[in-house]
Amino acid sequence: MVLTTGLTEELQAKRKKYVPQGVSNGNLNIAHSASGATITDINQKEWIDFAAAIGTLNVGHSHPKVTAAVNKQIEKFLHPGFNVMMYEGYIQLAEKLCAITPGTFEKQALLLNSGAEAVENAIKVSRKYTGRQAVVSFVRGFHGRTNLTMGMTSKVKPYKFGFGPFAPEIYQAPYPYVYHKPSEMTEEAYVDRVIQEFKDFFVATVAPETVACVVMEPVQGEGGFVVPPKKFVQAVSEFCKEHGIVFVADEIQTGFGRTGTMFAMEQFDVVPDLVTVSKSLAAGLPLSGVVGRTEILNAASPGELGGTYAGSPVACAAALAVIDIIEEENLLTKSEILGQKIESKLIELAEKHSYVGEIRRLGSMVAVEIVNNRAEKLPNKEKTSEIVQYANANGLLLLSAGLKGNVIRFLAPLVITDEELSKGLEILEEAFN
């Protein structure tokens, strides 16, 4: 079969006809194969991947160990359904997740399909355990596209507009954004003020006695890779303990080495009651989980948790391989080194371009805020779009983020080679120029 531009155009036309426009595409080319941090399209053009399926491929595309584990599982069986007949992979992965998530207390793990489903089930078990109904998330947070998780998500367009009404008893608390603090305030004073605002929120908006759980991203993802000060995260955790509220860490984008530790919460010296995981857990196969305190997860009765495809044995096989790869290939250390290299390039670009605002990073979870100028810090969505569009037209898969669409985020696979990284950063520099 000859791979031609004509086939690309034919498939693009079919996509337009048969797939709803609401499903967005950052890049309109058609993938043919992928390995490491490179995707090859059907015209044999290579694309360096700094998006990684929105942070899903920390171990890269088609890792040989993942592929082997998946193939081995496929030869045995595809899906007996854990609710019908158990299988080893689900149980092994549950044990492994209980071992690697923060906390030395007794834990259990519930496996599901998607990140949003994990968040929903964390809320379900929190409500069951506490006997309370209210859910608190944070301004700029993103937790999914189901009705409940849309209600928890901050950004109205494109995630919520026209899709309501949303589930009741959902409240959004303040979350610090140090880059945009009042110029006259010190960082310490600003953080103290936001902590007080968080506490006041439970006086003015919702009583803590009615709150089942607080759900927090340790680094806000879609919100623009906003990294909160440690003092704030610890204050939220302490408030939850004081009031019997389940503290849920949404580690769906931050987990599995992305921030330089297995989970981001480790860097804040905070142990959540529950952790939601997905994305890079299974190297691109649909799988998610809720991991945490046994007494909370065990509050539900038989039949109250689960799902037809929850904990797919093929995805479990991939996930067990992923956890091994992270350890064997020292990806936590590599994550920090990768983040440093991307940050260095962005600092270099900041010296040349006045529209480069704050550069934020935790491990290899890196972002740069694009502004009108560094004095005023007004969001520059137009320039952000220009950079991302240029990259996506010239061999680099790149994503934007942020409530105002003016943040460029970097989610390159942790296994990226020096050659792939150099190619990607060259295209990035061209895009900035």
Buried (B, 14 or more C-beta within 10 A) or exposed (E): EEBEEEBBEEBBEEBEEEEEEEEEEBBEBBEBEBBBBBBBBBBEEEBBBBBBBBBBBBBBBBBEBBBEBBEEBEEEEEBEBBBEEEBEBBBBBBEBBBEBBBBEEEBBBBBBBBBBBBBBBBBBBBBBBBEBBBBBBBBBBBBBBBBBBBBBBBBEEEBBEEEEEBBEBBBBBBBBBBBBBEEEEEEEEBBBBBBEBBBEBBEEEBEBEBBBBBBBBBBBBBBBBBBBBEBBBBBBBEBBEEEEBBBBBBBBBBBBBBBBBBBBBBBBEBBBBBBBBBBBBBBBBBBBBBBBBEEBBEBBEEEEBBBEBBBBBBBBBBBBBBBBBBEEBEBBEBBBEBBBBBBEBBEEBBEEEEBBBBBBBBBBBBBBBBBBEBEEBEBBBEBBBBBBBBBBEEBBBBBBBBBBBBBBBBBBBBBBEEEBBBBBBBBBEBBBE
